[in-house]
């Protein structure tokens, strides 16, 4: 079986974990947490990085740090993970959806302005599968209407837009370090910003809103979103090799592209000139004429020893949101198509070249009925 993901540890991961154990620094107060934050901020070129326990709570913390209020609206793509609208809703704010571009699979910037109302407070571009959204039009709307930009860069470690790193362009940004991410701490996340006030709020909310003067006297309700020193130790070791990890991903992306770009029956994610694509995963979209959907295709591939994962199920079709009377009558056809006809093939850091080549052969075999 060729697994969909396997992480890769190239350097000091074991040594740093042993250091945590030898010094008894395993909690969030350990020195690796601060070092991880400093390395990550320096890599992105931002002032502040606040380490948290996972990428989902990073989004929730970002929303809280911006002090969004009940009824405030946040515009985001219909094609994304449920964590994005979930963080908005839990703050009492309202997610407002737009469809995604049919070629890049990122937020369709041409649809955003029509969704802006007097209640809109933020736009959340999600950099999908390792490629940046088209940020210039989004930043222009931010300036025109006075809106926050919340970048979800969970899948875009090291990705760039016209030379600027994803996560460094908005008012605040979030990252995930789940096991399948380019930099991994098993679980874990980061909130980054250049704004001192937003950073101070994020740090306070992350740590139960303890006060420096009197620790157990609370003026606000915070969260326990802390990252442990053990996890941060992994993160530091990973950051020491981040350029090597990105190079592996880009080589995978180039290899998959060269072998699959002319395959009848599938569409690859379009890579735009503005983007440094880091190929977090390599997605494939079935043409409409292929006589099976992504779920049937995944079964065929699995039977031949290739594990895959589906694309995100669209936000507007999530039953949990219909129970909240959200998105019931809304339609986002590109997001719906991606959910039904898209999947990604093995893309882990530990993927061997010979396994990648085998995946491509099997993909073509399963599509032979279309080619015929």
C-alpha positions in Angstrom: 0.0 0.0 0.0 1.3 3.4 -1.0 0.1 5.6 1.9 -1.4 9.1 1.3 1.0 10.7 3.7 4.1 9.9 5.8 6.0 12.6 7.6 9.7 13.0 7.3 12.2 13.8 10.1 15.6 14.8 8.7 17.4 16.3 11.6 17.4 17.0 15.3 13.9 15.8 16.2 15.0 13.0 18.5 17.8 15.0 20.1 15.4 17.9 20.9 12.7 15.6 22.3 15.3 13.9 24.5 16.4 17.4 25.7 12.8 18.1 26.8 12.7 14.9 28.7 16.2 15.3 30.2 15.4 18.8 31.4 11.8 18.0 32.5 10.5 20.8 30.3 7.5 19.2 28.7 4.8 21.9 29.2 4.0 25.0 27.3 6.5 27.0 29.5 9.5 25.2 27.9 12.2 27.1 25.9 11.4 25.4 22.6 8.0 27.1 22.4 9.6 30.6 22.3 12.3 29.4 19.9 9.8 27.9 17.6 7.8 31.1 17.6 10.9 33.2 16.9 12.1 31.0 14.1 8.6 30.9 12.4 8.2 34.7 12.7 11.7 35.3 11.3 11.0 32.9 8.4 7.8 34.7 7.4 9.2 38.2 8.1 6.5 39.1 10.6 6.8 40.6 14.1 4.8 38.1 16.1 4.1 34.3 16.1 1.9 32.7 18.7 2.1 28.9 19.0 -1.1 27.0 19.7 -2.3 23.5 20.0 -3.6 23.0 16.5 -4.6 24.7 13.3 -8.3 24.7 14.1 -7.9 26.7 17.4 -5.5 29.0 15.5 -8.5 30.2 13.5 -10.7 30.6 16.5 -7.9 32.5 18.3 -7.4 34.8 15.3 -11.1 35.6 15.2 -11.0 36.4 18.9 -7.9 38.5 18.7 -9.6 40.7 16.1 -12.5 41.2 18.5 -15.1 40.3 16.0 -18.6 40.6 17.5 -21.8 38.6 17.1 -23.4 39.4 13.7 -20.1 40.5 12.1 -19.6 38.9 8.7 -16.6 37.1 7.4 -16.3 36.2 3.7 -14.6 32.9 2.9 -14.5 30.2 0.2 -17.1 27.4 0.0 -14.2 25.0 -0.7 -12.3 24.7 2.6 -12.1 22.7 5.8 -14.9 23.1 8.3 -12.5 24.7 10.8 -12.7 28.0 8.9 -16.5 28.7 9.3 -16.5 26.9 12.7 -14.1 29.4 14.2 -16.3 32.2 12.9 -19.6 30.8 14.2 -18.2 30.0 17.6 -17.4 33.7 18.0 -21.0 34.5 17.1 -20.0 36.0 13.8 -21.5 35.0 10.4 -19.7 33.1 7.6 -20.5 34.4 4.1 -19.5 32.1 1.3 -18.2 32.7 -2.2 -17.3 30.0 -4.8 -13.8 29.1 -5.9 -12.1 29.4 -9.2 -12.6 26.4 -11.5 -8.9 26.2 -12.4 -6.9 27.3 -9.3 -9.5 26.0 -6.8 -8.8 29.0 -4.7 -11.2 31.8 -3.6 -12.7 33.4 -6.7 -11.7 37.0 -6.1 -14.2 38.3 -8.7 -17.1 37.2 -6.5 -16.0 38.8 -3.2 -17.1 42.4 -3.6 -20.7 41.5 -4.3 -20.9 39.8 -0.9 -19.6 42.8 1.1 -22.3 44.5 3.3 -22.2 47.0 6.1 -21.8 44.1 8.5 -18.7 42.7 6.7 -15.6 42.9 8.9 -13.1 40.5 7.3 -12.2 38.3 4.3 -10.6 34.9 4.9 -8.6 33.7 1.9 -7.6 30.1 2.2 -4.4 29.1 0.3 -5.5 25.7 -1.1 -3.1 22.7 -1.5 0.0 24.9 -1.3 -0.8 27.7 -3.8 -1.5 31.2 -2.8 -4.8 32.9 -3.5 -4.6 36.0 -5.8 -4.0 38.4 -2.9 -3.7 41.8 -4.7 -7.5 42.1 -5.4 -8.3 40.9 -1.9 -5.9 43.4 -0.3 -7.4 46.2 -2.4 -10.9 45.3 -1.2 -9.5 45.4 2.4 -8.3 48.9 1.9 -11.4 50.1 0.1 -13.8 48.8 2.7 -11.7 48.8 5.8 -11.8 45.0 6.3 -9.5 42.7 8.1 -7.6 40.0 6.1 -7.3 36.6 7.9 -5.1 34.3 5.9 -5.6 30.6 6.4 -2.1 29.4 5.4 -2.4 25.9 7.0 -1.5 24.2 3.7 1.0 26.8 2.5 4.2 26.7 4.5 6.7 28.6 2.5 4.4 29.3 -0.4 4.6 32.8 -1.9 2.6 35.4 -3.8 4.7 37.6 -5.9 7.7 37.0 -3.6 5.7 37.5 -0.4 5.2 34.5 1.9 1.7 33.3 2.5 0.8 34.3 6.0 2.7 37.6 5.9 0.2 39.7 3.8 -2.9 39.9 6.0 -3.7 41.5 9.4 -3.4 38.0 10.9 -2.8 34.5 9.6 -3.1 31.0 10.8 -1.0 27.8 10.2 -1.4 24.1 11.0 1.3 21.7 11.9 -0.7 18.5 11.7 1.1 15.3 10.7 0.5 15.8 7.0 1.8 19.3 6.9 5.2 20.4 5.5 6.3 21.4 8.9 4.8 19.1 11.5 4.6 18.9 15.3 2.0 16.0 15.2 -0.7 18.5 16.2 -0.1 22.2 16.6 -0.6 25.6 15.0 0.5 29.2 14.8 -1.1 32.6 14.7 1.0 35.3 13.1 0.6 39.1 12.9 2.5 42.4 12.5 0.1 44.2 14.8 1.3 44.5 18.4 -2.2 44.9 19.9 -3.6 41.9 18.0 -0.6 39.8 19.1 -1.1 40.8 22.8 -4.8 39.8 22.6 -3.9 36.5 21.0 -1.3 35.6 23.6 -3.7 36.5 26.4 -6.6 34.5 24.9 -4.3 31.5 24.3 -3.4 31.3 27.9 -6.8 31.6 29.8 -6.4 35.4 29.9 -4.1 35.2 32.9 -3.0 38.7 34.0 0.7 39.5 34.6 0.0 41.3 37.8 -2.4 38.7 39.4 -2.4 35.4 37.6 -5.7 34.0 38.8 -7.8 37.2 38.5 -9.6 37.2 35.2 -11.3 40.1 33.3 -12.1 38.0 30.2 -12.7 34.4 29.4 -9.8 32.9 27.4 -8.9 29.5 26.1 -6.3 26.9 26.8 -4.8 26.7 23.4 -1.1 26.2 24.4 1.5 24.2 22.5 3.7 21.9 24.6 7.5 22.2 24.7 7.6 18.6 23.2 5.7 19.6 20.2 7.7 22.8 19.8 10.9 20.8 19.9 9.7 18.9 16.8 8.8 22.2 15.2 12.2 23.7 15.8 13.9 20.7 14.3 11.5 20.9 11.3 12.1 24.6 10.8 15.9 24.0 10.6 15.2 22.0 7.5 12.2 23.8 6.1 13.8 24.7 2.7 14.8 21.0 2.2 11.2 19.9 3.0 9.8 22.5 0.6 12.2 21.3 -2.1 11.0 17.8 -1.7 7.4 18.9 -2.1 8.2 21.0 -5.2 10.1 18.1 -6.7 7.1 15.8 -6.1 4.8 18.4 -7.7 7.0 18.7 -10.7 7.3 15.0 -11.1 3.5 14.4 -10.8 2.9 17.3 -13.2 5.2 16.0 -15.9 3.7 12.5 -15.7 0.0 13.4 -15.4 -0.5 16.7 -17.1 -1.5 15.2 -20.5 -3.6 12.4 -19.1 -7.0 12.2 -20.6 -9.8 12.5 -18.1 -8.2 14.6 -15.4 -7.5 18.2 -14.6 -4.6 19.4 -12.5 -4.6 22.5 -10.3 -3.6 25.5 -12.5 -0.4 27.1 -11.2 -0.5 30.9 -11.6 2.6 33.0 -12.5 2.3 34.9 -9.2 2.6 31.7 -7.1 5.4 29.8 -5.6 3.5 26.6 -5.2 4.7 24.2 -2.5 2.4 21.3 -3.4 1.2 20.4 0.1 -0.8 17.8 -1.7 -1.3 16.9 -5.4 -4.9 17.1 -6.4 -6.6 15.5 -9.4 -10.1 16.5 -10.7 -12.0 14.1 -12.9 -13.5 15.5 -16.1 -17.3 15.4 -16.3 -17.2 12.8 -19.1 -15.4 10.2 -16.9 -18.0 7.6 -16.0 -17.4 7.5 -12.3 -17.0 10.0 -9.5 -14.1 10.5 -7.1 -15.5 8.1 -4.5 -15.6 5.2 -6.9 -12.2 6.2 -8.3 -10.7 6.2 -4.8 -12.0 2.6 -4.3 -10.4 1.6 -7.6 -7.1 3.1 -6.6 -7.2 1.6 -3.2 -7.8 -1.9 -4.7 -4.6 -1.4 -6.6 -2.6 -0.3 -3.6 -2.9 3.5 -3.7 -4.4 5.4 -0.8 -6.0 8.7 -1.5 -8.1 11.4 0.2 -11.1 13.3 -1.1 -11.3 17.0 -1.5 -13.2 19.0 1.1 -17.0 18.6 1.2 -18.4 22.1 0.4 -19.3 24.2 3.4 -22.8 25.1 2.0 -23.7 21.4 1.9 -22.7 20.5 5.5 -25.6 19.1 7.4 -24.5 20.7 10.7 -24.9 24.2 9.1 -28.3 23.4 7.6 -29.4 22.6 11.1 -28.4 26.2 12.0 -30.4 27.5 9.0 -27.2 28.4 7.2 -26.6 28.2 3.4 -29.7 26.1 2.8 -30.7 27.7 -0.5 -27.2 28.6 -1.6 -25.3 27.1 -4.6 -21.6 27.1 -5.3 -21.2 24.8 -8.3 -17.4 24.7 -8.5 -17.0 23.8 -4.8 -19.7 21.1 -5.2 -17.9 19.7 -8.3 -14.6 19.6 -6.5 -16.1 17.6 -3.7 -17.6 15.0 -5.9 -14.9 14.7 -8.6 -11.6 15.6 -6.8 -9.1 13.6 -4.8 -5.4 13.9 -3.9 -2.9 11.1 -4.4 0.0 10.2 -2.1 1.9 13.4 -1.3 3.7 12.7 1.9 7.2 13.8 2.7 8.4 10.2 2.8 7.0 9.3 -0.6 9.6 7.4 -2.6 10.2 8.3 -6.3 9.5 4.8 -7.4 6.2 4.8 -5.5 5.2 8.1 -7.1 5.9 6.6 -10.5 3.8 3.6 -9.6 0.9 5.9 -8.6 1.0 7.6 -11.9 0.9 4.3 -13.8 -2.1 3.2 -11.7 -3.9 6.5 -12.1 -3.6 6.1 -15.9 -4.7 2.5 -15.8 -7.9 3.4 -14.0 -8.7 6.2 -16.5 -8.1 3.9 -19.5 -11.9 3.5 -20.0 -12.1 7.2 -20.6 -9.1 7.3 -22.9 -10.6 4.5 -25.0 
